[in-house]
Amino acid sequence: MRRDAHVAIAIVGLTGLVVSTNVGVYPRSAVAVEGEWLSNMFPTTAPIALLAVFQLGLVLLVRPRSIVGCSDHGRRRGARWQSTRWR
């Protein structure tokens, strides 16, 4: 997928999360709060699914940068570091 698609996934997830928690159907808190008639965590509700979509979009955006850190060069550098540690 292209970067545009990853941005779109993140935007859809965040927009859906904000709308679903501000319309009044679901509570704003993602955790159980005493006195709320509904919890977003169990059973899983639409806001939690939208939160997962938003997080997926963010992970897909960060992925190319994180792969660079795991390149062969990074492993060689780590191997040198391992050789300098106490035995």
OpenMM code with the backbone's topology and positions (N, CA, C; nanometers):
from openmm import Vec3, app, unit

residues = "MET ARG ARG ASP ALA HIS VAL ALA ILE ALA ILE VAL GLY LEU THR GLY LEU VAL VAL SER THR ASN VAL GLY VAL TYR PRO ARG SER ALA VAL ALA VAL GLU GLY GLU TRP LEU SER ASN MET PHE PRO THR THR ALA PRO ILE ALA LEU LEU ALA VAL PHE GLN LEU GLY LEU VAL LEU LEU VAL ARG PRO ARG SER ILE VAL GLY CYS SER ASP HIS GLY ARG ARG ARG GLY ALA ARG TRP GLN SER THR ARG TRP ARG".split()
positions = [
    Vec3(0.0838, -0.1183, 0.0000),
    Vec3(0.0000, 0.0000, 0.0000),
    Vec3(0.0880, 0.1243, 0.0000),
    Vec3(0.0329, 0.2303, -0.0525),
    Vec3(0.1055, 0.3565, -0.0548),
    Vec3(0.0887, 0.4303, 0.0772),
    Vec3(0.1749, 0.5282, 0.0969),
    Vec3(0.1703, 0.6092, 0.2187),
    Vec3(0.0359, 0.6801, 0.2326),
    Vec3(-0.0233, 0.7211, 0.1202),
    Vec3(-0.1537, 0.7887, 0.1244),
    Vec3(-0.2599, 0.6987, 0.1877),
    Vec3(-0.2545, 0.5714, 0.1563),
    Vec3(-0.3513, 0.4773, 0.2126),
    Vec3(-0.3320, 0.4635, 0.3634),
    Vec3(-0.2071, 0.4640, 0.4074),
    Vec3(-0.1789, 0.4532, 0.5506),
    Vec3(-0.2305, 0.5764, 0.6252),
    Vec3(-0.2117, 0.6921, 0.5661),
    Vec3(-0.2635, 0.8161, 0.6256),
    Vec3(-0.4156, 0.8109, 0.6306),
    Vec3(-0.4771, 0.7628, 0.5247),
    Vec3(-0.6233, 0.7537, 0.5202),
    Vec3(-0.6760, 0.6591, 0.6276),
    Vec3(-0.6090, 0.5468, 0.6497),
    Vec3(-0.6506, 0.4520, 0.7528),
    Vec3(-0.6453, 0.5189, 0.8903),
    Vec3(-0.5364, 0.5902, 0.9175),
    Vec3(-0.5229, 0.6582, 1.0466),
    Vec3(-0.6299, 0.7662, 1.0636),
    Vec3(-0.6554, 0.8426, 0.9586),
    Vec3(-0.7550, 0.9503, 0.9676),
    Vec3(-0.8953, 0.8942, 0.9878),
    Vec3(-0.9290, 0.7887, 0.9160),
    Vec3(-1.0616, 0.7273, 0.9309),
    Vec3(-1.0787, 0.6738, 1.0727),
    Vec3(-0.9770, 0.6075, 1.1240),
    Vec3(-0.9858, 0.5537, 1.2600),
    Vec3(-1.0016, 0.6631, 1.3640),
    Vec3(-0.9198, 0.7685, 1.3544),
    Vec3(-0.9268, 0.8772, 1.4515),
    Vec3(-1.0584, 0.9538, 1.4410),
    Vec3(-1.1007, 0.9824, 1.3177),
    Vec3(-1.2269, 1.0548, 1.2988),
    Vec3(-1.3449, 0.9737, 1.3522),
    Vec3(-1.3469, 0.8469, 1.3208),
    Vec3(-1.4544, 0.7608, 1.3698),
    Vec3(-1.4546, 0.7514, 1.5218),
    Vec3(-1.3366, 0.7451, 1.5812),
    Vec3(-1.3256, 0.7394, 1.7267),
    Vec3(-1.3786, 0.8666, 1.7913),
    Vec3(-1.3383, 0.9802, 1.7380),
    Vec3(-1.3832, 1.1090, 1.7937),
    Vec3(-1.5343, 1.1251, 1.7778),
    Vec3(-1.5851, 1.0939, 1.6600),
    Vec3(-1.7293, 1.1092, 1.6359),
    Vec3(-1.8099, 1.0140, 1.7239),
    Vec3(-1.7680, 0.8884, 1.7307),
    Vec3(-1.8472, 0.7905, 1.8063),
    Vec3(-1.8476, 0.8183, 1.9562),
    Vec3(-1.7432, 0.8790, 2.0080),
    Vec3(-1.7413, 0.9073, 2.1520),
    Vec3(-1.8002, 1.0438, 2.1860),
    Vec3(-1.8176, 1.1312, 2.0874),
    Vec3(-1.8738, 1.2634, 2.1145),
    Vec3(-2.0204, 1.2776, 2.0765),
    Vec3(-2.0741, 1.1826, 2.0038),
    Vec3(-2.2156, 1.1885, 1.9657),
    Vec3(-2.3036, 1.1619, 2.0865),
    Vec3(-2.2570, 1.0834, 2.1792),
    Vec3(-2.3343, 1.0550, 2.2988),
    Vec3(-2.3753, 0.9107, 2.3130),
    Vec3(-2.3479, 0.8293, 2.2119),
    Vec3(-2.3862, 0.6884, 2.2179),
    Vec3(-2.2903, 0.6100, 2.3079),
    Vec3(-2.1620, 0.6388, 2.2970),
    Vec3(-2.0602, 0.5673, 2.3737),
    Vec3(-1.9911, 0.6640, 2.4697),
    Vec3(-1.9449, 0.6135, 2.5858),
    Vec3(-1.8731, 0.7010, 2.6781),
    Vec3(-1.7373, 0.7412, 2.6214),
    Vec3(-1.6871, 0.8551, 2.6650),
    Vec3(-1.5576, 0.9030, 2.6160),
    Vec3(-1.4415, 0.8217, 2.6696),
    Vec3(-1.4538, 0.7683, 2.7874),
    Vec3(-1.3455, 0.6936, 2.8495),
    Vec3(-1.3325, 0.5556, 2.7858),
    Vec3(-1.2088, 0.5166, 2.7572),
    Vec3(-1.1860, 0.3840, 2.6999),
    Vec3(-1.1788, 0.2770, 2.8082),
    Vec3(-1.1638, 0.3176, 2.9327),
    Vec3(-1.1577, 0.2231, 3.0431),
    Vec3(-1.2889, 0.2282, 3.1209),
    Vec3(-1.3087, 0.1280, 3.2040),
    Vec3(-1.4309, 0.1231, 3.2842),
    Vec3(-1.4278, 0.2333, 3.3900),
    Vec3(-1.5348, 0.3092, 3.3971),
    Vec3(-1.5467, 0.4171, 3.4937),
    Vec3(-1.6696, 0.3900, 3.5795),
    Vec3(-1.6520, 0.4035, 3.7105),
    Vec3(-1.7640, 0.3795, 3.8012),
    Vec3(-1.8739, 0.4812, 3.7746),
    Vec3(-1.9948, 0.4334, 3.7624),
    Vec3(-2.1084, 0.5205, 3.7377),
    Vec3(-2.1508, 0.5271, 3.5917),
    Vec3(-2.0655, 0.4830, 3.4990),
    Vec3(-2.1032, 0.4800, 3.3576),
    Vec3(-2.1903, 0.3578, 3.3325),
    Vec3(-2.2916, 0.3729, 3.2514),
    Vec3(-2.3818, 0.2617, 3.2228),
    Vec3(-2.3249, 0.1661, 3.1182),
    Vec3(-2.2199, 0.2101, 3.0471),
    Vec3(-2.1612, 0.1286, 2.9415),
    Vec3(-2.0104, 0.1415, 2.9459),
    Vec3(-1.9398, 0.0311, 2.9265),
    Vec3(-1.7944, 0.0320, 2.9193),
    Vec3(-1.7535, 0.0040, 2.7750),
    Vec3(-1.6541, 0.0751, 2.7259),
    Vec3(-1.6069, 0.0526, 2.5897),
    Vec3(-1.5208, -0.0724, 2.5764),
    Vec3(-1.4700, -0.1238, 2.6883),
    Vec3(-1.3762, -0.2350, 2.6808),
    Vec3(-1.4440, -0.3719, 2.6702),
    Vec3(-1.5463, -0.3949, 2.7503),
    Vec3(-1.6089, -0.5262, 2.7477),
    Vec3(-1.7583, -0.5117, 2.7603),
    Vec3(-1.8364, -0.5569, 2.6700),
    Vec3(-1.7938, -0.6137, 2.5430),
    Vec3(-1.7347, -0.5059, 2.4528),
    Vec3(-1.6474, -0.5483, 2.3642),
    Vec3(-1.5805, -0.4547, 2.2744),
    Vec3(-1.6836, -0.3772, 2.1928),
    Vec3(-1.6670, -0.2466, 2.1885),
    Vec3(-1.7611, -0.1615, 2.1171),
    Vec3(-1.6930, -0.0999, 1.9949),
    Vec3(-1.7695, -0.0280, 1.9166),
    Vec3(-1.7184, 0.0352, 1.7948),
    Vec3(-1.6011, 0.1295, 1.8224),
    Vec3(-1.6024, 0.2105, 1.9294),
    Vec3(-1.4872, 0.2985, 1.9527),
    Vec3(-1.3559, 0.2232, 1.9722),
    Vec3(-1.3594, 0.1087, 2.0348),
    Vec3(-1.2364, 0.0316, 2.0535),
    Vec3(-1.1895, -0.0241, 1.9193),
    Vec3(-1.2816, -0.0684, 1.8352),
    Vec3(-1.2444, -0.1144, 1.7014),
    Vec3(-1.1863, 0.0006, 1.6193),
    Vec3(-1.2436, 0.1197, 1.6317),
    Vec3(-1.1908, 0.2362, 1.5602),
    Vec3(-1.0549, 0.2778, 1.6150),
    Vec3(-1.0343, 0.2616, 1.7442),
    Vec3(-0.9028, 0.2874, 1.8027),
    Vec3(-0.7990, 0.1926, 1.7435),
    Vec3(-0.8361, 0.0670, 1.7256),
    Vec3(-0.7454, -0.0304, 1.6639),
    Vec3(-0.7132, 0.0075, 1.5198),
    Vec3(-0.8111, 0.0568, 1.4453),
    Vec3(-0.7881, 0.1009, 1.3074),
    Vec3(-0.6919, 0.2201, 1.3057),
    Vec3(-0.7116, 0.3145, 1.3967),
    Vec3(-0.6227, 0.4311, 1.4072),
    Vec3(-0.4801, 0.3865, 1.4394),
    Vec3(-0.4643, 0.2966, 1.5345),
    Vec3(-0.3317, 0.2486, 1.5704),
    Vec3(-0.2670, 0.1712, 1.4565),
    Vec3(-0.3449, 0.0952, 1.3821),
    Vec3(-0.2922, 0.0250, 1.2655),
    Vec3(-0.2371, 0.1240, 1.1637),
    Vec3(-0.3116, 0.2315, 1.1375),
    Vec3(-0.2637, 0.3341, 1.0452),
    Vec3(-0.1325, 0.3953, 1.0913),
    Vec3(-0.1201, 0.4209, 1.2211),
    Vec3(0.0045, 0.4770, 1.2735),
    Vec3(0.1210, 0.3798, 1.2597),
    Vec3(0.0957, 0.2532, 1.2878),
    Vec3(0.2017, 0.1520, 1.2749),
    Vec3(0.2466, 0.1405, 1.1295),
    Vec3(0.1519, 0.1430, 1.0374),
    Vec3(0.1881, 0.1346, 0.8958),
    Vec3(0.2681, 0.2572, 0.8513),
    Vec3(0.2405, 0.3727, 0.9098),
    Vec3(0.3175, 0.4937, 0.8762),
    Vec3(0.4596, 0.4877, 0.9306),
    Vec3(0.4780, 0.4300, 1.0479),
    Vec3(0.6094, 0.4261, 1.1128),
    Vec3(0.6934, 0.3090, 1.0629),
    Vec3(0.6310, 0.2092, 1.0071),
    Vec3(0.6986, 0.0853, 0.9678),
    Vec3(0.8221, 0.1050, 0.8807),
    Vec3(0.8175, 0.1862, 0.7748),
    Vec3(0.9383, 0.1996, 0.6914),
    Vec3(1.0588, 0.2522, 0.7697),
    Vec3(1.0356, 0.3430, 0.8618),
    Vec3(1.1465, 0.3963, 0.9422),
    Vec3(1.1995, 0.2919, 1.0387),
    Vec3(1.1129, 0.2089, 1.0917),
    Vec3(1.1581, 0.1084, 1.1876),
    Vec3(1.2353, -0.0030, 1.1175),
    Vec3(1.2020, -0.0306, 0.9925),
    Vec3(1.2744, -0.1333, 0.9184),
    Vec3(1.4172, -0.0876, 0.8908),
    Vec3(1.4376, 0.0403, 0.8660),
    Vec3(1.5715, 0.0927, 0.8423),
    Vec3(1.6588, 0.0666, 0.9638),
    Vec3(1.6035, 0.0805, 1.0836),
    Vec3(1.6792, 0.0553, 1.2051),
    Vec3(1.7162, -0.0903, 1.2230),
    Vec3(1.6499, -0.1809, 1.1537),
    Vec3(1.6767, -0.3238, 1.1653),
    Vec3(1.7558, -0.3767, 1.0464),
    Vec3(1.8173, -0.2879, 0.9710),
    Vec3(1.8916, -0.3312, 0.8524),
    Vec3(2.0174, -0.4082, 0.8923),
    Vec3(2.0858, -0.4620, 0.7945),
    Vec3(2.2080, -0.5384, 0.8183),
    Vec3(2.3135, -0.4510, 0.8863),
    Vec3(2.3197, -0.3252, 0.8485),
    Vec3(2.4155, -0.2336, 0.9105),
    Vec3(2.3900, -0.2240, 1.0607),
    Vec3(2.2650, -0.2162, 1.0985),
    Vec3(2.2307, -0.2085, 1.2394),
    Vec3(2.2698, -0.3343, 1.3147),
    Vec3(2.2576, -0.4503, 1.2500),
    Vec3(2.2963, -0.5749, 1.3154),
    Vec3(2.4465, -0.5824, 1.3337),
    Vec3(2.5213, -0.5377, 1.2332),
    Vec3(2.6674, -0.5391, 1.2474),
    Vec3(2.7113, -0.4474, 1.3603),
    Vec3(2.6473, -0.3317, 1.3693),
    Vec3(2.6808, -0.2379, 1.4753),
    Vec3(2.6483, -0.3007, 1.6108),
    Vec3(2.5372, -0.3723, 1.6196),
    Vec3(2.5006, -0.4401, 1.7434),
    Vec3(2.5985, -0.5510, 1.7779),
    Vec3(2.6490, -0.6197, 1.6744),
    Vec3(2.7468, -0.7254, 1.6976),
    Vec3(2.8747, -0.6669, 1.7549),
    Vec3(2.9156, -0.5496, 1.7061),
    Vec3(3.0345, -0.4851, 1.7627),
    Vec3(3.0105, -0.4496, 1.9079),
    Vec3(2.8905, -0.4025, 1.9385),
    Vec3(2.8595, -0.3673, 2.0768),
    Vec3(2.8653, -0.4919, 2.1652),
    Vec3(2.8152, -0.6026, 2.1159),
    Vec3(2.8184, -0.7264, 2.1942),
    Vec3(2.9617, -0.7687, 2.2243),
    Vec3(3.0535, -0.7429, 2.1317),
    Vec3(3.1903, -0.7858, 2.1524),
    Vec3(3.2623, -0.7006, 2.2556),
    Vec3(3.2081, -0.5835, 2.2892),
    Vec3(3.2744, -0.4966, 2.3873),
    Vec3(3.2191, -0.5180, 2.5284),
    Vec3(3.1183, -0.5996, 2.5430),
    Vec3(3.0596, -0.6227, 2.6753),
    Vec3(3.1490, -0.7112, 2.7594),
    Vec3(3.1340, -0.7015, 2.8916),
    Vec3(3.2098, -0.7876, 2.9824),
    Vec3(3.1692, -0.9319, 2.9636),
    Vec3(3.2559, -1.0173, 2.9852),
    Vec3(3.2255, -1.1596, 2.9677),
    Vec3(3.2033, -1.2263, 3.0984),
] * unit.nanometer
topology = app.Topology()
chain = topology.addChain("A")
for resn in residues:
    res = topology.addResidue(resn, chain)
    for name in ("N", "CA", "C"):
        topology.addAtom(name, app.Element.getBySymbol(name[0]), res)
